[in-house]
Amino acid sequence: MKHLVQWIGLLLAFGFVSCAPAAIDGKKVGLSSLNTFADGSASTARGEAILVAQTDGKTKIIVSVTGLTKNTKHIGHVHNGACAVQGPVALVLLRLEADANGNATAETVVDTAKLVGAQYVQYHQRDLGDPAGGIGGGILCGDIK
Ligand SMILES: [Cu+2]
């Protein structure tokens, strides 16, 4: 009986370790409009974030978005929590810079170990250092699940 318990423990431990990176690699996070743009109009932003495991304990987060206000910049984060129940910043993502058609992409490499628990990807109304002050509320959001 004691050996059976040890075996089950070993299997659980091995299973947990071997599944952790695979759970993140290749994950696709749908990004949907959230709240309003900085000018007060309804956000029309939407897109996708794809998580790709790297070889060195890092994960690349590849974000592609359409429907932004043309020629605007937006800082993004991975936050703890969910789009519906928002929490603090866990990771900073590189800014989205919308082109003249409102399209943008950004790739950020982060520590995979920081992608844990309930989290979501969010981009904000403005970029850091915007003259208007503050990054504003979220315009785009997607739960990582
Ligand atoms: Cu944020």
Backbone and ligand atoms as CSV (ligand in chain L), in Angstrom:
chain,resi,resn,atom,element,x,y,z
A,1,MET,N,N,0.833,-1.208,0.000
A,1,MET,CA,C,0.000,0.000,0.000
A,1,MET,C,C,0.863,1.251,0.000
A,2,LYS,N,N,1.938,1.199,0.800
A,2,LYS,CA,C,2.819,2.366,0.861
A,2,LYS,C,C,3.439,2.633,-0.508
A,3,HIS,N,N,3.834,1.541,-1.193
A,3,HIS,CA,C,4.426,1.713,-2.522
A,3,HIS,C,C,3.434,2.281,-3.519
A,4,LEU,N,N,2.187,1.844,-3.413
A,4,LEU,CA,C,1.148,2.349,-4.320
A,4,LEU,C,C,1.001,3.864,-4.150
A,5,VAL,N,N,0.981,4.324,-2.905
A,5,VAL,CA,C,0.849,5.760,-2.637
A,5,VAL,C,C,2.047,6.512,-3.213
A,6,GLN,N,N,3.258,5.955,-3.052
A,6,GLN,CA,C,4.455,6.602,-3.591
A,6,GLN,C,C,4.389,6.686,-5.117
A,7,TRP,N,N,3.937,5.599,-5.745
A,7,TRP,CA,C,3.826,5.593,-7.207
A,7,TRP,C,C,2.836,6.641,-7.697
A,8,ILE,N,N,1.702,6.732,-7.016
A,8,ILE,CA,C,0.694,7.724,-7.424
A,8,ILE,C,C,1.279,9.128,-7.274
A,9,GLY,N,N,1.995,9.352,-6.162
A,9,GLY,CA,C,2.626,10.655,-5.950
A,9,GLY,C,C,3.621,10.976,-7.035
A,10,LEU,N,N,4.427,9.987,-7.419
A,10,LEU,CA,C,5.436,10.178,-8.461
A,10,LEU,C,C,4.773,10.486,-9.805
A,11,LEU,N,N,3.723,9.759,-10.105
A,11,LEU,CA,C,3.017,9.977,-11.373
A,11,LEU,C,C,2.407,11.376,-11.420
A,12,LEU,N,N,1.819,11.789,-10.323
A,12,LEU,CA,C,1.212,13.122,-10.269
A,12,LEU,C,C,2.282,14.193,-10.438
A,13,ALA,N,N,3.412,14.030,-9.741
A,13,ALA,CA,C,4.488,15.020,-9.808
A,13,ALA,C,C,5.052,15.087,-11.220
A,14,PHE,N,N,5.314,13.931,-11.813
A,14,PHE,CA,C,5.881,13.907,-13.170
A,14,PHE,C,C,4.898,14.486,-14.171
A,15,GLY,N,N,3.640,14.104,-14.028
A,15,GLY,CA,C,2.615,14.608,-14.930
A,15,GLY,C,C,2.492,16.114,-14.859
A,16,PHE,N,N,2.575,16.662,-13.667
A,16,PHE,CA,C,2.446,18.108,-13.492
A,16,PHE,C,C,3.610,18.832,-14.159
A,17,VAL,N,N,4.842,18.352,-13.917
A,17,VAL,CA,C,6.035,18.994,-14.470
A,17,VAL,C,C,6.037,18.923,-15.990
A,18,SER,N,N,5.673,17.760,-16.535
A,18,SER,CA,C,5.779,17.596,-17.977
A,18,SER,C,C,4.652,18.312,-18.722
A,19,CYS,N,N,3.533,18.571,-18.048
A,19,CYS,CA,C,2.415,19.221,-18.723
A,19,CYS,C,C,2.504,20.745,-18.675
A,20,ALA,N,N,3.252,21.304,-17.732
A,20,ALA,CA,C,3.231,22.755,-17.537
A,20,ALA,C,C,3.615,23.542,-18.790
A,21,PRO,N,N,4.759,23.254,-19.456
A,21,PRO,CA,C,5.107,24.049,-20.629
A,21,PRO,C,C,4.161,23.810,-21.802
A,22,ALA,N,N,3.721,22.553,-21.966
A,22,ALA,CA,C,2.850,22.220,-23.093
A,22,ALA,C,C,1.526,22.955,-23.002
A,23,ALA,N,N,1.086,23.261,-21.772
A,23,ALA,CA,C,-0.194,23.931,-21.601
A,23,ALA,C,C,-0.162,25.342,-22.182
A,24,ILE,N,N,1.007,25.982,-22.156
A,24,ILE,CA,C,1.136,27.360,-22.640
A,24,ILE,C,C,1.460,27.387,-24.131
A,25,ASP,N,N,2.325,26.495,-24.582
A,25,ASP,CA,C,2.822,26.546,-25.958
A,25,ASP,C,C,1.686,26.390,-26.964
A,26,GLY,N,N,1.604,27.321,-27.890
A,26,GLY,CA,C,0.615,27.241,-28.952
A,26,GLY,C,C,-0.764,27.749,-28.566
A,27,LYS,N,N,-0.911,28.215,-27.337
A,27,LYS,CA,C,-2.217,28.696,-26.878
A,27,LYS,C,C,-2.630,29.945,-27.651
A,28,LYS,N,N,-3.880,30.002,-28.068
A,28,LYS,CA,C,-4.407,31.175,-28.774
A,28,LYS,C,C,-5.419,31.882,-27.877
A,29,VAL,N,N,-5.230,33.181,-27.725
A,29,VAL,CA,C,-6.109,33.987,-26.886
A,29,VAL,C,C,-6.853,34.972,-27.789
A,30,GLY,N,N,-8.160,34.817,-27.897
A,30,GLY,CA,C,-8.953,35.758,-28.683
A,30,GLY,C,C,-9.071,37.084,-27.953
A,31,LEU,N,N,-8.825,38.177,-28.672
A,31,LEU,CA,C,-8.878,39.512,-28.064
A,31,LEU,C,C,-10.105,40.249,-28.602
A,32,SER,N,N,-10.938,40.736,-27.688
A,32,SER,CA,C,-12.193,41.383,-28.070
A,32,SER,C,C,-12.217,42.831,-27.618
A,33,SER,N,N,-13.065,43.602,-28.279
A,33,SER,CA,C,-13.245,45.010,-27.919
A,33,SER,C,C,-13.663,45.131,-26.467
A,34,LEU,N,N,-13.156,46.177,-25.822
A,34,LEU,CA,C,-13.473,46.404,-24.410
A,34,LEU,C,C,-13.573,47.915,-24.196
A,35,ASN,N,N,-14.657,48.381,-23.652
A,35,ASN,CA,C,-14.801,49.793,-23.295
A,35,ASN,C,C,-14.621,50.717,-24.503
A,36,THR,N,N,-13.983,51.860,-24.318
A,36,THR,CA,C,-13.921,52.883,-25.366
A,36,THR,C,C,-12.493,53.277,-25.681
A,37,PHE,N,N,-12.292,53.866,-26.870
A,37,PHE,CA,C,-11.012,54.469,-27.218
A,37,PHE,C,C,-10.814,55.742,-26.402
A,38,ALA,N,N,-9.617,56.317,-26.515
A,38,ALA,CA,C,-9.290,57.516,-25.744
A,38,ALA,C,C,-10.213,58.689,-26.081
A,39,ASP,N,N,-10.753,58.715,-27.333
A,39,ASP,CA,C,-11.644,59.821,-27.716
A,39,ASP,C,C,-13.087,59.588,-27.279
A,40,GLY,N,N,-13.324,58.476,-26.583
A,40,GLY,CA,C,-14.659,58.211,-26.064
A,40,GLY,C,C,-15.521,57.354,-26.961
A,41,SER,N,N,-15.070,57.101,-28.208
A,41,SER,CA,C,-15.852,56.241,-29.100
A,41,SER,C,C,-15.696,54.782,-28.689
A,42,ALA,N,N,-16.662,53.960,-29.069
A,42,ALA,CA,C,-16.639,52.543,-28.696
A,42,ALA,C,C,-15.445,51.846,-29.339
A,43,SER,N,N,-14.752,51.029,-28.580
A,43,SER,CA,C,-13.633,50.272,-29.135
A,43,SER,C,C,-14.120,49.284,-30.184
A,44,THR,N,N,-13.414,49.252,-31.309
A,44,THR,CA,C,-13.691,48.280,-32.373
A,44,THR,C,C,-12.514,47.329,-32.534
A,45,ALA,N,N,-11.576,47.380,-31.584
A,45,ALA,CA,C,-10.365,46.566,-31.693
A,45,ALA,C,C,-10.675,45.093,-31.462
A,46,ARG,N,N,-10.035,44.237,-32.259
A,46,ARG,CA,C,-10.127,42.806,-32.024
A,46,ARG,C,C,-8.905,42.128,-32.634
A,47,GLY,N,N,-8.613,40.942,-32.171
A,47,GLY,CA,C,-7.449,40.242,-32.694
A,47,GLY,C,C,-7.157,38.987,-31.916
A,48,GLU,N,N,-5.858,38.686,-31.832
A,48,GLU,CA,C,-5.462,37.407,-31.258
A,48,GLU,C,C,-4.068,37.540,-30.659
A,49,ALA,N,N,-3.841,36.828,-29.579
A,49,ALA,CA,C,-2.500,36.669,-29.017
A,49,ALA,C,C,-2.159,35.185,-29.065
A,50,ILE,N,N,-0.994,34.846,-29.617
A,50,ILE,CA,C,-0.551,33.458,-29.686
A,50,ILE,C,C,0.689,33.313,-28.811
A,51,LEU,N,N,0.670,32.299,-27.932
A,51,LEU,CA,C,1.789,32.060,-27.022
A,51,LEU,C,C,2.651,30.938,-27.594
A,52,VAL,N,N,3.941,31.231,-27.793
A,52,VAL,CA,C,4.845,30.249,-28.403
A,52,VAL,C,C,6.037,30.034,-27.474
A,53,ALA,N,N,6.215,28.799,-27.009
A,53,ALA,CA,C,7.334,28.477,-26.116
A,53,ALA,C,C,8.660,28.662,-26.839
A,54,GLN,N,N,9.628,29.259,-26.147
A,54,GLN,CA,C,10.984,29.400,-26.662
A,54,GLN,C,C,11.859,28.332,-26.001
A,55,THR,N,N,13.123,28.267,-26.351
A,55,THR,CA,C,13.960,27.176,-25.858
A,55,THR,C,C,14.569,27.447,-24.485
A,56,ASP,N,N,14.421,28.655,-23.956
A,56,ASP,CA,C,15.175,29.056,-22.765
A,56,ASP,C,C,14.288,29.440,-21.592
A,57,GLY,N,N,13.144,28.773,-21.434
A,57,GLY,CA,C,12.249,29.101,-20.330
A,57,GLY,C,C,11.448,30.360,-20.569
A,58,LYS,N,N,11.429,30.817,-21.813
A,58,LYS,CA,C,10.672,32.019,-22.170
A,58,LYS,C,C,9.506,31.641,-23.079
A,59,THR,N,N,8.554,32.539,-23.152
A,59,THR,CA,C,7.424,32.395,-24.078
A,59,THR,C,C,7.291,33.693,-24.872
A,60,LYS,N,N,7.132,33.548,-26.185
A,60,LYS,CA,C,6.896,34.723,-27.028
A,60,LYS,C,C,5.392,34.914,-27.168
A,61,ILE,N,N,4.927,36.134,-26.881
A,61,ILE,CA,C,3.507,36.462,-27.028
A,61,ILE,C,C,3.358,37.318,-28.285
A,62,ILE,N,N,2.739,36.732,-29.308
A,62,ILE,CA,C,2.598,37.382,-30.606
A,62,ILE,C,C,1.171,37.913,-30.722
A,63,VAL,N,N,1.044,39.240,-30.780
A,63,VAL,CA,C,-0.283,39.880,-30.795
A,63,VAL,C,C,-0.512,40.514,-32.158
A,64,SER,N,N,-1.662,40.257,-32.752
A,64,SER,CA,C,-2.045,40.940,-33.988
A,64,SER,C,C,-3.481,41.435,-33.838
A,65,VAL,N,N,-3.674,42.714,-34.205
A,65,VAL,CA,C,-4.929,43.394,-33.899
A,65,VAL,C,C,-5.372,44.242,-35.086
A,66,THR,N,N,-6.681,44.334,-35.289
A,66,THR,CA,C,-7.274,45.261,-36.253
A,66,THR,C,C,-8.291,46.127,-35.517
A,67,GLY,N,N,-8.732,47.175,-36.195
A,67,GLY,CA,C,-9.817,47.998,-35.657
A,67,GLY,C,C,-9.405,49.047,-34.661
A,68,LEU,N,N,-8.074,49.319,-34.572
A,68,LEU,CA,C,-7.608,50.399,-33.694
A,68,LEU,C,C,-7.863,51.746,-34.376
A,69,THR,N,N,-7.814,52.820,-33.604
A,69,THR,CA,C,-7.830,54.155,-34.186
A,69,THR,C,C,-6.499,54.341,-34.903
A,70,LYS,N,N,-6.523,54.835,-36.151
A,70,LYS,CA,C,-5.300,54.914,-36.943
A,70,LYS,C,C,-4.226,55.761,-36.249
A,71,ASN,N,N,-2.987,55.327,-36.412
A,71,ASN,CA,C,-1.811,56.045,-35.923
A,71,ASN,C,C,-1.840,56.319,-34.410
A,72,THR,N,N,-2.358,55.375,-33.641
A,72,THR,CA,C,-2.347,55.516,-32.180
A,72,THR,C,C,-1.457,54.436,-31.573
A,73,LYS,N,N,-0.995,54.689,-30.350
A,73,LYS,CA,C,-0.137,53.742,-29.637
A,73,LYS,C,C,-0.825,53.308,-28.348
A,74,HIS,N,N,-0.642,52.017,-28.021
A,74,HIS,CA,C,-1.352,51.446,-26.872
A,74,HIS,C,C,-0.420,50.507,-26.113
A,75,ILE,N,N,-0.225,50.779,-24.831
A,75,ILE,CA,C,0.575,49.866,-24.012
A,75,ILE,C,C,-0.312,48.682,-23.593
A,76,GLY,N,N,0.346,47.536,-23.406
A,76,GLY,CA,C,-0.408,46.346,-23.031
A,76,GLY,C,C,0.238,45.619,-21.873
A,77,HIS,N,N,-0.548,44.796,-21.229
A,77,HIS,CA,C,-0.075,43.997,-20.098
A,77,HIS,C,C,-0.715,42.613,-20.123
A,78,VAL,N,N,-0.057,41.690,-19.431
A,78,VAL,CA,C,-0.744,40.506,-18.914
A,78,VAL,C,C,-1.096,40.847,-17.477
A,79,HIS,N,N,-2.371,40.767,-17.151
A,79,HIS,CA,C,-2.841,41.032,-15.790
A,79,HIS,C,C,-3.257,39.724,-15.129
A,80,ASN,N,N,-3.210,39.706,-13.807
A,80,ASN,CA,C,-3.805,38.610,-13.059
A,80,ASN,C,C,-5.308,38.861,-12.949
A,81,GLY,N,N,-6.089,37.789,-13.081
A,81,GLY,CA,C,-7.536,37.919,-13.006
A,81,GLY,C,C,-8.157,37.543,-14.337
A,82,ALA,N,N,-9.244,38.212,-14.684
A,82,ALA,CA,C,-9.956,37.953,-15.935
A,82,ALA,C,C,-10.529,39.267,-16.445
A,83,CYS,N,N,-10.878,39.308,-17.738
A,83,CYS,CA,C,-11.429,40.543,-18.305
A,83,CYS,C,C,-12.642,41.020,-17.500
A,84,ALA,N,N,-13.427,40.071,-17.003
A,84,ALA,CA,C,-14.649,40.421,-16.268
A,84,ALA,C,C,-14.366,40.793,-14.812
A,85,VAL,N,N,-13.264,40.294,-14.273
A,85,VAL,CA,C,-12.888,40.573,-12.875
A,85,VAL,C,C,-11.398,40.908,-12.877
A,86,GLN,N,N,-11.091,42.204,-13.114
A,86,GLN,CA,C,-9.713,42.591,-13.424
A,86,GLN,C,C,-8.842,42.724,-12.188
A,87,GLY,N,N,-7.531,42.431,-12.397
A,87,GLY,CA,C,-6.571,42.473,-11.311
A,87,GLY,C,C,-5.302,43.197,-11.728
A,88,PRO,N,N,-4.247,43.082,-10.910
A,88,PRO,CA,C,-3.012,43.838,-11.117
A,88,PRO,C,C,-2.182,43.338,-12.304
A,89,VAL,N,N,-1.229,44.190,-12.729
A,89,VAL,CA,C,-0.323,43.861,-13.830
A,89,VAL,C,C,0.641,42.757,-13.405
A,90,ALA,N,N,0.798,41.731,-14.258
A,90,ALA,CA,C,1.779,40.667,-14.026
A,90,ALA,C,C,2.983,40.841,-14.945
A,91,LEU,N,N,2.766,41.283,-16.180
A,91,LEU,CA,C,3.827,41.430,-17.173
A,91,LEU,C,C,3.508,42.618,-18.080
A,92,VAL,N,N,4.547,43.327,-18.523
A,92,VAL,CA,C,4.356,44.414,-19.480
A,92,VAL,C,C,4.608,43.873,-20.890
A,93,LEU,N,N,3.696,44.192,-21.811
A,93,LEU,CA,C,3.846,43.791,-23.213
A,93,LEU,C,C,4.282,44.996,-24.044
A,94,LEU,N,N,4.997,44.730,-25.128
A,94,LEU,CA,C,5.392,45.822,-26.013
A,94,LEU,C,C,4.159,46.484,-26.613
A,95,ARG,N,N,4.262,47.783,-26.866
A,95,ARG,CA,C,3.118,48.568,-27.323
A,95,ARG,C,C,2.651,48.140,-28.713
A,96,LEU,N,N,1.366,48.308,-28.946
A,96,LEU,CA,C,0.810,48.216,-30.294
A,96,LEU,C,C,0.864,49.607,-30.906
A,97,GLU,N,N,1.384,49.701,-32.128
A,97,GLU,CA,C,1.411,50.974,-32.855
A,97,GLU,C,C,0.557,50.799,-34.103
A,98,ALA,N,N,-0.624,51.395,-34.082
A,98,ALA,CA,C,-1.566,51.233,-35.194
A,98,ALA,C,C,-1.068,51.969,-36.434
A,99,ASP,N,N,-1.188,51.304,-37.588
A,99,ASP,CA,C,-0.832,51.965,-38.853
A,99,ASP,C,C,-2.027,52.790,-39.343
A,100,ALA,N,N,-1.926,53.302,-40.571
A,100,ALA,CA,C,-2.984,54.172,-41.108
A,100,ALA,C,C,-4.300,53.436,-41.312
A,101,ASN,N,N,-4.259,52.104,-41.273
A,101,ASN,CA,C,-5.479,51.309,-41.400
A,101,ASN,C,C,-5.980,50.781,-40.053
A,102,GLY,N,N,-5.297,51.148,-38.976
A,102,GLY,CA,C,-5.726,50.684,-37.652
A,102,GLY,C,C,-5.265,49.289,-37.298
A,103,ASN,N,N,-4.278,48.772,-38.049
A,103,ASN,CA,C,-3.742,47.438,-37.767
A,103,ASN,C,C,-2.431,47.557,-36.987
A,104,ALA,N,N,-2.138,46.565,-36.153
A,104,ALA,CA,C,-0.889,46.581,-35.394
A,104,ALA,C,C,-0.502,45.173,-34.971
A,105,THR,N,N,0.804,44.966,-34.822
A,105,THR,CA,C,1.309,43.718,-34.267
A,105,THR,C,C,2.374,44.042,-33.229
A,106,ALA,N,N,2.573,43.149,-32.294
A,106,ALA,CA,C,3.633,43.307,-31.298
A,106,ALA,C,C,4.049,41.922,-30.811
A,107,GLU,N,N,5.353,41.736,-30.635
A,107,GLU,CA,C,5.875,40.475,-30.108
A,107,GLU,C,C,6.685,40.762,-28.850
A,108,THR,N,N,6.339,40.097,-27.773
A,108,THR,CA,C,7.039,40.278,-26.508
A,108,THR,C,C,7.484,38.926,-25.992
A,109,VAL,N,N,8.754,38.819,-25.572
A,109,VAL,CA,C,9.257,37.576,-24.976
A,109,VAL,C,C,9.243,37.750,-23.454
A,110,VAL,N,N,8.572,36.830,-22.760
A,110,VAL,CA,C,8.423,36.921,-21.305
A,110,VAL,C,C,8.876,35.616,-20.650
A,111,ASP,N,N,9.096,35.675,-19.331
A,111,ASP,CA,C,9.417,34.460,-18.581
A,111,ASP,C,C,8.168,33.580,-18.481
A,112,THR,N,N,8.277,32.342,-18.940
A,112,THR,CA,C,7.137,31.418,-18.901
A,112,THR,C,C,6.647,31.222,-17.469
A,113,ALA,N,N,7.583,31.270,-16.492
A,113,ALA,CA,C,7.220,31.040,-15.093
A,113,ALA,C,C,6.243,32.094,-14.576
A,114,LYS,N,N,6.173,33.258,-15.265
A,114,LYS,CA,C,5.257,34.310,-14.813
A,114,LYS,C,C,3.862,34.182,-15.432
A,115,LEU,N,N,3.712,33.204,-16.321
A,115,LEU,CA,C,2.392,32.942,-16.909
A,115,LEU,C,C,1.723,31.836,-16.104
A,116,VAL,N,N,1.173,32.209,-14.960
A,116,VAL,CA,C,0.593,31.213,-14.040
A,116,VAL,C,C,-0.756,31.701,-13.529
A,117,GLY,N,N,-1.645,30.763,-13.292
A,117,GLY,CA,C,-2.947,31.077,-12.715
A,117,GLY,C,C,-3.849,31.785,-13.714
A,118,ALA,N,N,-4.916,32.353,-13.214
A,118,ALA,CA,C,-5.876,33.058,-14.064
A,118,ALA,C,C,-5.286,34.402,-14.490
A,119,GLN,N,N,-5.139,34.603,-15.796
A,119,GLN,CA,C,-4.558,35.849,-16.312
A,119,GLN,C,C,-5.271,36.264,-17.594
A,120,TYR,N,N,-5.086,37.530,-17.983
A,120,TYR,CA,C,-5.668,38.004,-19.240
A,120,TYR,C,C,-4.729,39.001,-19.913
A,121,VAL,N,N,-4.839,39.095,-21.229
A,121,VAL,CA,C,-4.090,40.077,-22.017
A,121,VAL,C,C,-4.980,41.301,-22.190
A,122,GLN,N,N,-4.421,42.482,-21.921
A,122,GLN,CA,C,-5.202,43.715,-22.088
A,122,GLN,C,C,-4.337,44.816,-22.685
A,123,TYR,N,N,-4.898,45.539,-23.648
A,123,TYR,CA,C,-4.262,46.767,-24.157
A,123,TYR,C,C,-5.109,47.957,-23.759
A,124,HIS,N,N,-4.421,49.084,-23.565
A,124,HIS,CA,C,-5.062,50.259,-22.978
A,124,HIS,C,C,-5.308,51.372,-24.001
A,125,GLN,N,N,-6.057,52.384,-23.578
A,125,GLN,CA,C,-6.422,53.513,-24.450
A,125,GLN,C,C,-5.196,54.259,-24.972
A,126,ARG,N,N,-4.147,54.381,-24.146
A,126,ARG,CA,C,-2.980,55.186,-24.526
A,126,ARG,C,C,-1.684,54.436,-24.224
A,127,ASP,N,N,-0.564,55.044,-24.675
A,127,ASP,CA,C,0.774,54.526,-24.402
A,127,ASP,C,C,1.339,55.212,-23.158
A,128,LEU,N,N,2.388,54.624,-22.598
A,128,LEU,CA,C,3.121,55.277,-21.510
A,128,LEU,C,C,3.649,56.615,-22.012
A,129,GLY,N,N,3.582,57.630,-21.196
A,129,GLY,CA,C,4.141,58.930,-21.568
A,129,GLY,C,C,3.246,59.751,-22.479
A,130,ASP,N,N,2.033,59.302,-22.738
A,130,ASP,CA,C,1.115,60.079,-23.573
A,130,ASP,C,C,0.848,61.427,-22.896
A,131,PRO,N,N,0.825,62.524,-23.695
A,131,PRO,CA,C,0.600,63.853,-23.106
A,131,PRO,C,C,-0.722,63.950,-22.345
A,132,ALA,N,N,-1.698,63.148,-22.743
A,132,ALA,CA,C,-2.998,63.188,-22.056
A,132,ALA,C,C,-2.888,62.679,-20.621
A,133,GLY,N,N,-1.800,61.941,-20.329
A,133,GLY,CA,C,-1.579,61.464,-18.964
A,133,GLY,C,C,-2.318,60.181,-18.665
A,134,GLY,N,N,-1.569,59.204,-18.177
A,134,GLY,CA,C,-2.198,57.915,-17.829
A,134,GLY,C,C,-2.439,57.079,-19.075
A,135,ILE,N,N,-2.552,55.793,-18.874
A,135,ILE,CA,C,-2.724,54.891,-20.011
A,135,ILE,C,C,-4.199,54.601,-20.273
A,136,GLY,N,N,-5.065,55.015,-19.406
A,136,GLY,CA,C,-6.500,54.866,-19.604
A,136,GLY,C,C,-6.977,53.433,-19.409
A,137,GLY,N,N,-8.250,53.241,-19.628
A,137,GLY,CA,C,-8.871,51.930,-19.453
A,137,GLY,C,C,-8.520,50.991,-20.580
A,138,GLY,N,N,-9.031,49.792,-20.497
A,138,GLY,CA,C,-8.770,48.779,-21.514
A,138,GLY,C,C,-9.628,48.986,-22.754
A,139,ILE,N,N,-9.038,48.748,-23.953
A,139,ILE,CA,C,-9.800,48.802,-25.199
A,139,ILE,C,C,-9.884,47.422,-25.849
A,140,LEU,N,N,-9.124,46.468,-25.308
A,140,LEU,CA,C,-8.986,45.161,-25.936
A,140,LEU,C,C,-8.618,44.170,-24.842
A,141,CYS,N,N,-9.283,43.031,-24.835
A,141,CYS,CA,C,-9.048,42.110,-23.725
A,141,CYS,C,C,-9.290,40.662,-24.140
A,142,GLY,N,N,-8.536,39.758,-23.533
A,142,GLY,CA,C,-8.772,38.341,-23.751
A,142,GLY,C,C,-8.233,37.522,-22.598
A,143,ASP,N,N,-9.058,36.619,-22.089
A,143,ASP,CA,C,-8.615,35.745,-20.995
A,143,ASP,C,C,-7.689,34.659,-21.524
A,144,ILE,N,N,-6.601,34.398,-20.824
A,144,ILE,CA,C,-5.711,33.272,-21.149
A,144,ILE,C,C,-6.266,32.060,-20.425
A,145,LYS,N,N,-6.777,31.090,-21.170
A,145,LYS,CA,C,-7.360,29.920,-20.494
A,145,LYS,C,C,-7.110,28.669,-21.301
L,1,CU,CU,CU,-2.862,46.853,-18.142
